[in-house]
């Protein structure tokens, strides 16, 4: 399957590159990286809509200057570009997220996760994944059952198992993400992660102590009723993948369903909410 590679120049670049990435993710763009103030974005030819792309650009401030070029890219080259631009991620001395080709010169990290990102989201680079990882590191997960909804590379699922979770169900709607998550779990010697292809209806007959969902706002709102139903009493729901400006809308829906807001964190315009049942 061929992809388009977009090279998008933005002036000013920050914070608009992150904002545009979120808009493009909503219209089925599959991956991003930044290099020399150029946002590189990828989408399969089958999913690309010129009308939706230009509509996403119009959502930016009129004060932002935008220029772009794009070209067709073979599938295997898509992955090669992704991997060659994958930088390591460090969260204090507690977590290092690396690709197989990285060399770790410091051995004092509490956890080291090796991922081959391929076409999947979730390497720790994005602010929302970074916040989720921080929260997992600060959470007691021993003997907890976990749902990782929208698992991508499996970074959150892997970190949950490393933190003591007794079982992790990692769910994604994309087949390549499910395969990538499974391979990354094996790469990190994880044995308690089940990587599953599907959407929210696939978890209807199970319950969980902890739910992590790093997805966009509209999907989170659509899933909320199910999250509440499958979350065990006294369980926690961790939500991210949205802007700080969207937090109140999500809080309102969650509270109407009986959840209590436990904490709220922000990082460079992005937000993470934690609810308790």
VMD Tcl script that draws the C-alpha trace (Angstrom):
set ca {
  {0.00 0.00 0.00}
  {1.46 3.35 -1.06}
  {1.47 6.45 1.11}
  {1.76 10.17 0.60}
  {4.49 12.02 2.45}
  {3.65 15.66 3.18}
  {6.35 18.18 4.11}
  {4.60 21.10 5.76}
  {6.28 24.38 6.63}
  {4.60 26.47 9.33}
  {5.49 29.98 10.49}
  {5.45 30.17 13.45}
  {6.26 26.48 13.83}
  {5.40 26.15 17.54}
  {2.84 25.33 18.83}
  {1.15 24.91 15.45}
  {3.01 21.77 14.38}
  {1.53 19.84 17.34}
  {-1.91 21.32 16.76}
  {-1.88 20.50 13.05}
  {-0.68 16.95 13.82}
  {-3.77 16.45 15.96}
  {-6.06 17.79 13.25}
  {-4.45 15.54 10.64}
  {-4.67 12.50 12.92}
  {-8.43 13.07 13.00}
  {-8.55 12.63 9.20}
  {-6.54 9.39 9.14}
  {-2.99 10.63 8.80}
  {-0.95 7.83 10.32}
  {2.34 9.23 11.53}
  {4.42 12.36 11.99}
  {7.92 13.56 12.70}
  {9.52 17.00 12.84}
  {12.85 17.89 11.23}
  {14.36 21.36 10.85}
  {11.01 23.07 11.43}
  {9.28 20.95 8.81}
  {6.37 18.72 9.81}
  {6.46 15.42 7.93}
  {3.06 13.73 7.81}
  {2.02 10.43 6.22}
  {-1.28 9.04 4.98}
  {-2.22 6.10 2.78}
  {-3.45 6.96 -0.70}
  {-6.69 5.13 0.02}
  {-7.48 7.37 3.00}
  {-6.36 10.72 1.61}
  {-8.96 13.40 0.92}
  {-7.74 16.68 -0.53}
  {-10.88 18.40 0.73}
  {-10.35 17.20 4.32}
  {-6.66 18.10 4.21}
  {-7.34 21.71 3.20}
  {-10.15 21.92 5.75}
  {-7.67 20.90 8.46}
  {-5.26 23.63 7.36}
  {-8.05 26.20 7.61}
  {-8.52 25.29 11.29}
  {-5.17 26.91 12.06}
  {-4.93 30.57 13.01}
  {-5.09 32.91 10.00}
  {-1.78 34.34 11.25}
  {0.03 31.06 10.53}
  {1.83 30.87 7.19}
  {1.54 27.40 5.64}
  {3.37 25.88 2.69}
  {3.53 22.23 1.75}
  {4.67 19.72 -0.83}
  {3.87 16.02 -1.04}
  {4.98 12.93 -2.90}
  {4.05 9.29 -3.23}
  {6.08 6.99 -1.02}
  {6.40 3.20 -1.08}
  {5.27 1.47 2.11}
  {8.72 0.15 3.05}
  {10.27 3.59 2.64}
  {7.60 5.06 4.96}
  {8.86 2.84 7.75}
  {12.51 3.53 6.96}
  {11.94 7.28 7.26}
  {10.01 6.85 10.52}
  {12.75 4.75 12.05}
  {15.64 6.93 10.89}
  {14.06 9.94 12.63}
  {13.13 8.17 15.86}
  {15.01 9.83 18.71}
  {15.27 8.25 22.19}
  {12.90 9.46 24.91}
  {13.99 9.87 28.54}
  {11.74 10.53 31.54}
  {14.14 11.55 34.32}
  {16.10 8.47 35.38}
  {13.00 6.31 35.47}
  {12.27 5.46 31.85}
  {14.17 5.28 28.57}
  {12.28 4.55 25.33}
  {14.65 3.46 22.60}
  {14.70 1.96 19.13}
  {16.75 -1.24 18.63}
  {19.54 0.73 16.94}
  {20.03 3.15 19.86}
  {22.94 2.69 22.23}
  {22.18 3.43 25.88}
  {25.20 5.00 27.56}
  {23.50 5.30 30.94}
  {22.35 2.18 32.79}
  {20.63 3.76 35.78}
  {17.11 3.83 34.32}
  {14.42 2.01 36.27}
  {12.79 0.83 33.02}
  {14.09 0.58 29.46}
  {11.60 -0.05 26.65}
  {12.73 -0.99 23.17}
  {10.24 -0.29 20.38}
  {10.24 -0.59 16.62}
  {7.66 2.11 15.83}
  {6.77 1.00 12.29}
  {3.44 2.64 11.36}
  {2.08 2.90 14.90}
  {1.58 5.82 17.26}
  {2.95 6.05 20.76}
  {6.71 6.32 21.18}
  {6.75 8.79 24.06}
  {7.64 11.75 21.85}
  {4.17 13.23 21.85}
  {3.20 15.23 24.93}
  {0.18 13.01 25.65}
  {2.16 9.75 25.56}
  {4.86 11.38 27.69}
  {2.27 12.39 30.33}
  {0.70 8.93 30.31}
  {4.11 7.34 30.89}
  {4.79 9.73 33.77}
  {1.46 8.81 35.33}
  {2.05 5.07 35.01}
  {5.42 5.49 36.70}
  {3.67 7.23 39.60}
  {0.84 4.66 39.89}
  {0.57 1.43 41.87}
  {-0.20 -1.21 39.24}
  {0.76 -4.40 41.07}
  {-1.80 -7.13 40.40}
  {-4.06 -4.74 38.48}
  {-5.94 -5.60 35.29}
  {-5.36 -2.97 32.61}
  {-6.97 -1.89 29.35}
  {-4.81 0.11 26.93}
  {-7.26 1.50 24.38}
  {-5.64 2.72 21.16}
  {-2.42 0.91 22.02}
  {-0.31 1.85 18.97}
  {3.27 0.70 19.52}
  {2.32 -0.80 22.88}
  {4.55 1.52 24.93}
  {1.89 2.10 27.60}
  {0.95 -1.59 27.75}
  {4.61 -2.58 28.09}
  {5.23 -0.02 30.82}
  {2.12 -1.23 32.68}
  {3.42 -4.82 32.70}
  {6.87 -3.64 33.77}
  {5.15 -1.78 36.62}
  {3.48 -4.95 37.87}
  {0.12 -5.22 36.10}
  {-1.16 -8.80 36.19}
  {-2.80 -8.53 32.76}
  {-2.95 -5.95 29.97}
  {-5.42 -5.95 27.09}
  {-4.03 -3.73 24.32}
  {-6.65 -2.79 21.71}
  {-6.22 -0.94 18.43}
  {-8.35 -0.57 15.30}
  {-5.34 -0.84 12.96}
  {-3.96 -4.28 12.12}
  {-0.37 -3.02 11.77}
  {-0.56 -1.46 15.25}
  {-1.77 -4.74 16.75}
  {1.08 -6.60 15.07}
  {3.61 -3.92 16.10}
  {2.37 -3.95 19.71}
  {2.68 -7.73 19.87}
  {6.22 -7.67 18.45}
  {7.29 -4.89 20.81}
  {5.85 -6.81 23.77}
  {7.96 -9.83 22.80}
  {10.99 -7.60 22.24}
  {10.65 -6.44 25.87}
  {10.05 -9.96 27.25}
  {6.45 -9.18 28.19}
  {4.15 -12.17 28.66}
  {1.00 -10.66 30.16}
  {-0.04 -8.41 27.23}
  {-2.79 -9.49 24.84}
  {-2.78 -7.40 21.65}
  {-6.24 -7.32 20.09}
  {-7.65 -5.94 16.84}
  {-10.95 -4.12 17.34}
  {-12.82 -1.14 18.71}
  {-14.54 -0.43 22.01}
  {-17.19 -3.14 21.55}
  {-14.51 -5.83 21.85}
  {-14.14 -5.19 25.60}
  {-17.84 -5.41 26.47}
  {-17.58 -8.68 28.40}
  {-14.52 -7.80 30.50}
  {-13.76 -5.49 33.40}
  {-10.57 -3.66 34.37}
  {-8.99 -1.96 37.36}
  {-7.22 0.61 35.20}
  {-8.04 1.99 31.74}
  {-5.60 4.07 29.69}
  {-6.95 5.75 26.55}
  {-4.72 8.11 24.59}
  {-7.04 8.93 21.66}
  {-8.65 12.05 20.25}
  {-11.47 13.86 22.04}
  {-14.39 12.71 19.89}
  {-13.50 9.03 20.23}
  {-13.02 9.39 23.98}
  {-16.47 10.95 24.31}
  {-18.03 8.17 22.22}
  {-16.30 5.52 24.33}
  {-16.98 7.08 27.73}
  {-20.13 5.13 28.60}
  {-18.35 1.83 27.92}
  {-15.27 2.88 29.87}
  {-17.44 3.55 32.91}
  {-19.29 0.24 32.53}
  {-16.19 -1.96 32.24}
  {-14.21 -0.11 34.93}
  {-14.23 -1.91 38.27}
  {-15.44 -0.07 41.40}
  {-12.62 2.11 42.77}
  {-10.88 1.80 39.41}
  {-9.14 4.63 37.55}
  {-9.62 5.97 34.02}
  {-6.70 7.83 32.41}
  {-7.56 9.95 29.36}
  {-5.32 11.95 27.04}
  {-4.93 12.82 23.38}
  {-6.73 16.18 23.45}
  {-6.02 19.87 23.94}
  {-6.32 21.57 27.32}
  {-9.17 23.64 25.87}
  {-11.23 20.43 25.47}
  {-10.81 19.29 29.08}
  {-13.99 20.82 30.49}
  {-16.18 19.11 27.91}
  {-14.71 15.72 28.80}
  {-14.93 16.41 32.55}
  {-18.61 17.34 32.21}
  {-19.46 14.07 30.42}
  {-17.42 11.96 32.84}
  {-19.01 13.53 35.91}
  {-22.50 13.01 34.45}
  {-21.64 9.30 34.25}
  {-20.66 9.20 37.92}
  {-16.89 9.55 37.70}
  {-14.86 11.75 40.03}
  {-12.02 13.88 38.71}
  {-8.87 12.74 40.54}
  {-6.25 14.86 38.79}
  {-5.54 17.03 35.76}
  {-2.17 17.58 34.08}
  {-1.11 19.76 31.17}
  {1.98 19.82 28.99}
  {2.51 22.35 26.20}
  {-1.19 22.78 25.49}
  {-2.11 19.09 25.78}
  {-4.05 17.61 28.67}
  {-4.40 14.39 30.67}
  {-7.32 13.69 32.99}
  {-7.58 10.98 35.65}
  {-10.98 9.86 36.91}
  {-11.94 7.53 39.74}
  {-15.04 5.32 39.83}
}
mol new
graphics top color blue
foreach p $ca { graphics top sphere $p radius 0.5 }
foreach p [lrange $ca 0 end-1] q [lrange $ca 1 end] { graphics top cylinder $p $q radius 0.2 }
display resetview
